Amino acid sequence: MKRGKLLIAAAALAGLLSGCSQKDSEDVVLRISNWEEYIDLGGWGDDEAIDLDDDLVIFGENSLVEDFENWYYETYGLIVKVEYSTFGTNEELYNQITIGDVYDLVCPSEYMIMKMMREDMLLPYSEEFKDDTIEENYYARGLSPFIRNTFEELNFEGESIAKYAAGYMWGTLGIVYNPEEITEEEASTWKLFLDEDHFKRMTVKDSVRDAYFAAAALCYYDEITSEEFLSSDDYLEKLTEVLNRTDSATVEKVEDILSAIRKNAYSFETDSGKADMVTGKVIANQQWSGDAVYTLDQAEEDDYELCYSCPEEGTNMWFDGWVMLKSGISQDARKRHAAEAFVNFVSKPENAVRNMYYIGYTSVISGGDDETIFLYADWNYSAEEDEEDVVDYEIGYFFSDDEEEWEDYVITCPESQTRRQLYAQYPPHSVMERSVVMACFPEEDNTRINRMWTNVRCFDILEFFGIK
C-alpha cells in the first residue's frame, strides 16, 4: 500500500470501530438496491475487452459487486458482504422501503430523491467523502464539472441535492425515430406525437412524468419558443418554471393534449418501444437516452439506421443517484463508510466504463485528470481513417468547466453520429442549455396529475361510453 492509503485506512479503522452498532468481530453487511440490469455483472468474453491504449485494457471478469468486496478488504482491511437486490420503478423501491424492507444504499431517480429528502429518509454524505485530496475518493475527484454544478445548484426545499445524493447515471428524454419515415425537422419537436400523418405509428412512454413533460412543453409552445423568451438572461430558470407547472389550469391543458396524443399514438408503452422501433412496428418512440442508445445499437446490428433527437422546446435532464437511508445505516459508522466506499468504487473511471459498456447509459463521471472516460468515448465513436463524411463533435462542457479547455475534448466522428448514439450519450452543449430537471411535485399536485393520467389512460373506455 502507498503511505497515503495506509494513513487513510488507519484513520478509517480508528473512527469506524468506535461506537458502531455491529460487534467489531462481525463483517459489515451492506444492503444495496439498484435498478434492474444497472451494473456490470462481469462474465465478458475475450472479444469484449476494451483496449483503449497499450497500458489500459478494461475487462469485466467478475461482477463489480464482487470486485468491490475484494477492493474494500485490500484497501481498508475490513470485510464487507454486499446483499444486492434490484427494483423496477422508483415507486416500487419506495413501497418496499415504506413496508419495512431495509436497505443501506439505494439508487432512485431525481424526483424520488427529492421525495425522500422531504420525508427525512436520507443521511447526508460525509465531509471525508467530499475530500478530493483522498486518492480513493473517485467520486469527488472524477465527477463531471457539469454534473457537479447541476447538483449543487439544484435545491429542493432549501437544501442542495448534492448534500444527500451522489450521481450514478444521467441523460435526456427525447425521440427515437426512423429517418426514412420522419425528417429531422419533424423529430425536432414534441409536436410530432400530434402529427396525424403518422397516425398509430408512434409510441409514448407509459410514465406520467415523461408524458407530462412533453405535453407541458406543447401547452406553452408559443411562449417558450418566442424570441423574447429564448433571449432572456434567465432563460433556463424560466423554462424550468414553465415545464414544472402543475396548477389546475395547466393540468387540464395537459390532459387535453395527452388525450389527443393517446388517440394518435399506437400506444403508451413501458419497455416494448425499443423492440417496436427495431422491428419497424413503429417509426417514432419517446425514449430515455440510455434506452435510445440500446435501440440504435440493436437496429444497427440488423443494418437498420435509427436516430435520436432532443426536441427544441426542451428536454428533461434526468439522473439516478446513490443515497444512504437512515432506516438502514442508522448510527452504524462502518456501514456508512462502506456505502460511501461503494459509490467511490463504481466511480473509478475504469469501473464507470465497465458500467457504461454493460448497460448503455452514461456515467456522471468524467474522470478529472484521468483521461479514461474521454478515451472510451473516442474509442466508441471516432471515425475510421478512411471515412470522408466526418465532423468535429465537441463534448468539452462535460469534462471541464473552463471553456478554453473544451477544444481538448473533440471527437472526429461520422456526421451521422450527430443524430445517433454519440448525440444520445453526450448531447451537445446547446441541448443541455435547454435541459430541465423535473421537480418532485407537492402531494396535492401529484394527486391531481395522477387523476388526470388515469383519465388519459382510460381514454378509449371513456370515449366508448360517450364520456369523452
N, C-alpha and C positions, 0 to 999 in steps of 0.2 A: 504493500500500500504506500501511496505517497504520504509525506508527512502531514499535509493539509487534511487528507482523508482520515488519517489516524486521529488527528485532533478533533475533527468533526464527530467521528464515531464515538470517541471517548466522551465528548460533551453530551452527545445524544444519549449514550448509555447512562451517564450520571443523572441526567434530567429525567429520563423516562422511567428508570427503575424506582424512583421515589414517588410514592402516592398513587401508583397505578392500581386499577381495580382488579387486575389479574395477579395471581401469585407469580413471583419472579421466575419460578422454575417452569411455568407454563409457556407454551408457544403462543404467539399472537395470532388470533383468528380474525381475519379481515373479510367482512361480508360485503361484496360488491355486486351491484345490479346495473346492467348496461342494456342498451338496445340489442335486439337480435342481430346476429351477424355483423357486429360492430367492433370487432377486434381481431387481429391476426391470430388464427388458430394454428399456424405452422403447417408442417407437412408439405412444404413446397417441393416440386420436382426439380431435378438438377437443371433443367432448361429454364427455370424461373428465376435463377439468380440474377440480381440486378448489378451489373458491372459498370459502376459509374466512372471509375478510373483504376489504374493499376493497384492502388493501395486501398480501394474502397469497393468491396463487393458485399452486397446485402442479401441475406438469405434467411428465410424463416423455417428453421428446422423444428423447433418446439413452439408451443403457444407462447404468446407474450406473458400470459399469466404465470406459466411455469418458469419462464426466464426471469420474471420479476422476483419470484420467490428465491431463486438462486442468487440473483444480483443483490437482493436485500441482505441475505446472510453474508455474502462476500464483502459487502460494503460496511454493514453495521454490526455484524456478529450476532444478530438475532434471527430466530426462525419465525417466519410468517407463513401461515397457511391461509390461502385465499379460498373462500367459498363464493364461487362466481355463478351468478344467475342472470337471466335476461327478462326483458319485458317488451311488449309490442307497441304500446302507446303511452304517452305521458299520463293519461288518465288511469291506465291500468297500474302503472307504478304508484301513483298517488293513492289509489284504492288499496293496494297491497300494504302500503305504509299505514294507512288510517285504520285498517282492520287488525293491525298488530304484527305484520311481518317486520322483522328487524334487519336493517342494513346499516352499514357504516358509511359507505361511499356509493353514490348513485350519479347517473348522468342524464338528467332531464333537459328539455329544451328551455329556451329563454323565458317564455311566459310562465312555465311551471316553476322555474327557479324563482321568479318574482312572487308567485303564489306561495311558495314555501317560505320566502322571506317574510311575506305578510303574516304568515301563521307562526312565525318564530320557530321554525323547524330546523334551522341551519346553524352550524358553527362557522365563525369566520376563520380564514386561513391565518396561520401564524406569521409573525414578523420574520422569523427564520426562513420560512418558505419563500418569502419575497426577496430575500437577500441574494442578489445576483453575483456576489463575490464567492459564493459557495459553489464548488465545482459540480456537485451533484444536483444543484437546483436548475435542471434543464428547462423547466418551465419559465422561470424568471429570466434566465439567460437567453432563451430562444424564442419567446413569444413574439409574433409579428407585431411591429410597432403600430400598424393599422388596427389590428385587433385589440391591442393594449389600449389605444386611445378610445376605441369604441366602447370597451368595457368600462373604462374609468369615467367616461362622460355619460354613460347610461345609468341614470339614477332612478331608483324606484322608492317612492315614499321617503325621500330624503337620504337614502343610502346608495352607494355605488355598488353595482353588480359585482365589480372586481373584488369587493371585500369578502364575498361568500362563494364565488364561482371561479373555477379555472377552466378555460375553454378547452374543447376537445376537437370538434369538427365544426365547420361553418359553410355557408353557401348562400345561394339566392333561390328565389322562386321565379320560374319562367315558363316558356313554352317550347316543348319538343315538337318539331314539325317536319313534314316531308317536303323538301324544296322542289320536288317535281309537281306537287299539287298546290303548294302555298308559297307565295312570294315572300321575300324577306321583309318587304314593306307591310304585308298583311300580318306577319308574325311580330311586328314591332309594336303592337297594341293589344290590350286585353279585349278590344272590340271584336277581335277575331271570333270569340266564342258566341257572338251575337250574329255573325255573318251567315245569312240563310243560304248563301251559295255553297256552304259546306254543311248543310243540314244533316244531322245524325252521323257525322264523320269525325267528331271530336269528343274528347273526354275531359272531365274536370275532376279535381281531387275531391273525394268524399270526405272532406275535412272542413268544418265550419269556418275555421280561421283562415285557411288558404283561399277558400271560395269567397269569403267575406272581403278579404284584401283586394282581390281583383274587382269585385263588384263596387267596393268603395271608390276605387280609382275611376271606375266608369261613372259613378254618381257625380263626381266632381271633376270630370274630364276637362270641361271648358275652363274651369278655374285653375287647375294645376298645370295646364299646358299653355296658359296665356303668357304673353311676353312679360307682362308686369310681374307675374308670379315667378317665372323662371329666372328673371334678372334680380330678384330681391336678394339682399345681403344675407338674410336668414332663410334662404330657400329650403334647406334640408329640415330645419326646425319646423317651418310652416307645413312642409309636405308630411312630416311625421304626425303633426297635429291633425291634418285633414284625413289621412288614411287610418287614423286611430279613433275617429269619431264614432260614438256609439249612442248618440241621443236618439230619441224616438223617431224623429223625422228621418234621420239617416237610415236607421234600421228598416223603416218602411220602404224607403227608396231602394235599399239593398235587396229587400225581399222581391220587389218587382223585377229588378234586373236579374237576380238569380233564378226566378221563376221563368223568365224568358230564356236564360241560358239553359235551364233544365229542359225546356221544351225543344230547344235547338240542338242540344248535345246528344251524342249517342248514349252517354250515361255519366253518372258520378262513379268514381272508382277508387279503390283503396290501393291495389297493387297490380291490377290487370293492365294498367295503361302501358307499362313497359312492353309486355308481350304483344299487346294490340298494335303498338307502333311498329314493332319489328316485323310482324306478320302482315302489316298493311291493312288491318281491320279498321283502323282509324288513321287520320292523317295529321292530327294535332292533339296534344295532350298537355294539360297543365302539370308541371312536374318540378320537383326539387332538383337542384343542380347535380347532386351526387347520383341520384337515380337516372338523371339525364345522361350522365357520363356512361353509366352501365348500359342504358338503352342504345346509345350511339355506338358503343363498343360491340354489342351483340348484333346490331344491324350491319356493322362493318364486316363482321365475320361472314355474313351472307352477301357481301358485295352490294350492300344496300345503304345509301347515304341518308342520314338524318341530320338535322341541325337544331340548335338551341338559341333562344332569344330571351332577353330580359326587356319587357315592354317599356316604352318611352314614358308612360305615366309614372312608373316607379316599380321597384322590385322589393320584395320582402327579404331583408337580410336576416337569416335565421342562424342560430348556433346552438350546439349542445355543450353542456359544461358539467364538470365534476363538482359536486357539492357534498359536504360532510354533514350527516344527520345527527342531531343531538340525541335522538332516541336510541341510536346505535352506539356511538362513541362515548357519549356521556362525559365523564371526567377521566376516561382512560387515556392517559398521555401516550402510551405505547401504540394504541390503535390510531390515534391522531397522527402520530409520526409516520406510521406505516401507510396510512391513507395519503398523506402528502407525498410520501416517497413514491407511491404508485403513480400519482399524477406526474411526478418528475420523470419516472422511468418511461412512461409511454410518450413523454415529451422529448426524450432523447432523439435527436434528428434521425438516426437510422431506424429507430422504432416508429417514429412518425411516418417514415417512408414505408415501412412494412405495413402499417395500418392503411395508408393511402392505396398501396398496391392491392391489398387484400379486399378492401371494402369499397373503393372507388370514390370516397368522399375526400374533402380537402382539410388537412390539418391546420389548426391555428398557429402551428409552429413554423417560423421562417428560419430559425437556426442561429440568429445572431451572427457571430463571427464564423460560424460553421457553415460551409457552402453546400452541405449535403442536399438540402431541400431544393435549392435552385438547380443544382446539378441533376437532380431527379426530374424536375420539370423539363429541363432542357433535353435530358435523355429520352423522355416520353414524346416530346413534341417538335424537336428541331427537324428541319427539312434535310432530306438526303442531299449529298453534294451535287448530284446531277439534276435536282429539281429546279425548274425555272420560275414557276409562278409562286414566289415566296414574298413574305413581308416581315418587317421587324415588329415584334409584338412586345410591348413594354409592360412589365409587371412589378416595377420598382417600388410602387407605393406599398406593396405588401411586405417588402424586405427592408425598407429604410424609410425613416421619416425625414430624411434630408433629400430634397428634390434634386440636388446636384448629383446625388449618387444613383438616381433612378436609371440613368443610362448604362449602369453596370449590370442591370438585370433585364436584358433584352434577349428574347428568343427569336431567332430567324426560323420561321415556321412556314408550312404551306399556307397559302392565302385562305384556304377553306377552314383552317383552324380558328380563324377569327369569328366563325359561327358554330364551331363544333366543340370538341372536348376541352381544348385549352381555354376557350371562352367560358365554358361552364365551370371549370375548376378555378381559374384565375380571371375573373371578369376585368375588363379594362377599367381604369380609374374613373372614367366618365360614367360608367354604370354604377359604381359604388357611390358616386356623388348624388345619386337618386335612389339610394337604398335605404329602406326604413325598417327598423326593428318594431315589431308589433308588441304593444303593451299587454300586461295582464289586466284585463278589464275588471271593474268592480263587480261584485256578485250580482247586484241588481241589473247591471247591463248584460252580464252573462246570461241571466235568466231570460231577458228579453231577446237576446240574439239566438239562444238555443230554441226558444219557442218559434222564432222566425224560421230557423233552419228546419225544424220539424215540418212547418207548413210547406217549405220548398221541397223537401224530400218526399212529401206526400202529394206533390203537385198532381200527378196523374189520377190518384184516387179522388182528390177534391174536384178535379175537373170532370171526372166521370159522373159524380153526383151533382154536378152543376153548381158547385160552391165557388169555383174559380172562374 
